[in-house]
Amino acid sequence: MIHKISTCADEIANKVKNSSKKVLSIIVSIGVIVENTQEGHVFAMMEAMEAESRSNPASKEAIEALKKVKVEDCEGATRHCMICMEKLEEGCEATRMPCLHVYHRSCIVHWLEVSNVCALCRFQLAQ
């Protein structure tokens, strides 16, 4: 596992956009999902997220400013909320981060109340 983390860190450091940076923060969170249920998965993710960044919530203003979008057909691709892993149904309302990742509103709000970064790409919202 350490080898995989190290390899990933090297890949991130060698990207052109990171070439001028002297320090890159990399947060590694390892969790074990005990239950094979959706609730167990969500609970494990939330627990890991809380441990990772207890004191870095997004500001209420940043959360309120998130765009509401209508989920459109993805040309055969299945869209899922990557926090709860449920399908984002076509035509339903979702919430879009500035990085363009889309989530169920309740999922991303809970996430951002604990951590100020996107659950997928780590885009940072204002604290």
C-alpha positions in Angstrom: 0.0 0.0 0.0 2.9 2.4 0.8 4.3 1.8 -2.7 1.0 2.7 -4.3 0.7 5.9 -2.2 4.3 6.8 -3.1 3.7 6.1 -6.8 0.6 8.3 -6.8 2.5 11.1 -5.0 5.2 11.0 -7.6 2.7 11.2 -10.4 1.0 14.2 -8.8 4.4 15.9 -8.2 5.5 15.4 -11.8 2.4 17.0 -13.4 3.2 20.2 -15.2 0.8 22.3 -13.2 2.7 21.3 -10.0 6.2 21.7 -11.3 6.7 25.1 -9.7 5.4 24.0 -6.3 7.9 23.1 -3.6 5.4 21.5 -1.3 2.3 19.5 -2.2 0.0 18.4 0.5 -1.2 14.9 0.2 -3.7 13.5 2.6 -4.1 9.8 2.8 -7.2 8.3 4.4 -7.5 4.6 4.8 -10.8 3.2 5.9 -12.3 -0.2 6.2 -15.9 -0.7 5.4 -17.3 -3.3 7.7 -20.9 -3.4 6.4 -21.7 -4.0 2.8 -24.6 -1.6 2.8 -25.1 1.8 1.5 -25.5 3.2 5.0 -22.3 1.5 6.0 -20.5 3.0 3.0 -21.7 6.5 3.7 -20.9 6.2 7.4 -17.4 5.0 6.7 -16.8 7.8 4.2 -18.1 10.4 6.6 -16.1 9.0 9.5 -12.9 9.1 7.4 -13.6 12.6 6.1 -14.2 13.9 9.7 -10.9 12.4 10.9 -9.1 13.9 7.9 -10.2 17.5 8.3 -12.0 18.2 11.5 -11.2 21.9 11.5 -11.5 22.8 7.9 -15.2 23.2 7.0 -16.3 25.3 4.0 -17.9 28.6 4.9 -21.7 28.8 5.0 -21.5 31.4 2.2 -19.4 29.2 -0.1 -21.9 26.3 0.5 -24.9 28.5 -0.2 -23.3 29.8 -3.4 -23.0 26.4 -4.9 -25.0 26.1 -8.2 -28.1 23.9 -8.4 -28.2 22.0 -11.7 -30.5 19.7 -13.5 -29.0 16.3 -14.2 -29.0 15.8 -17.9 -28.5 12.6 -20.1 -24.9 11.7 -20.1 -25.0 9.9 -23.5 -25.1 6.4 -22.0 -22.8 7.1 -19.1 -24.2 6.5 -15.6 -23.8 9.4 -13.2 -23.5 8.8 -9.5 -23.1 10.9 -6.4 -19.6 9.9 -5.4 -20.4 10.5 -1.8 -23.4 8.2 -1.3 -22.8 6.2 -4.5 -26.5 6.5 -5.5 -27.4 7.2 -9.1 -28.2 10.9 -10.0 -31.5 10.4 -11.8 -31.9 12.2 -15.1 -34.0 15.3 -14.6 -33.4 15.6 -10.8 -31.8 18.6 -9.2 -28.2 18.2 -8.0 -25.5 20.6 -6.7 -22.4 21.4 -8.8 -19.1 22.4 -7.2 -17.0 25.1 -9.0 -14.7 22.2 -10.2 -17.9 20.9 -12.0 -18.3 17.7 -10.0 -22.0 17.1 -9.2 -23.5 15.6 -6.1 -26.8 15.3 -4.2 -27.3 18.5 -2.4 -27.6 16.9 1.1 -24.5 14.8 0.5 -22.2 17.6 -0.6 -23.5 19.9 2.1 -22.7 17.4 4.8 -19.3 16.8 3.3 -18.5 20.5 3.2 -19.6 21.1 6.7 -16.6 19.1 7.7 -14.1 19.5 4.9 -13.7 22.4 2.5 -12.5 20.3 -0.5 -14.3 18.5 -3.3 -14.8 14.8 -2.4 -13.3 13.8 -5.8 -10.6 16.3 -6.9 -9.9 18.2 -3.7 -10.8 21.6 -5.1 -10.7 23.9 -2.2 -13.7 26.1 -1.2 -13.4 29.1 1.1 -13.2 28.3 4.8 
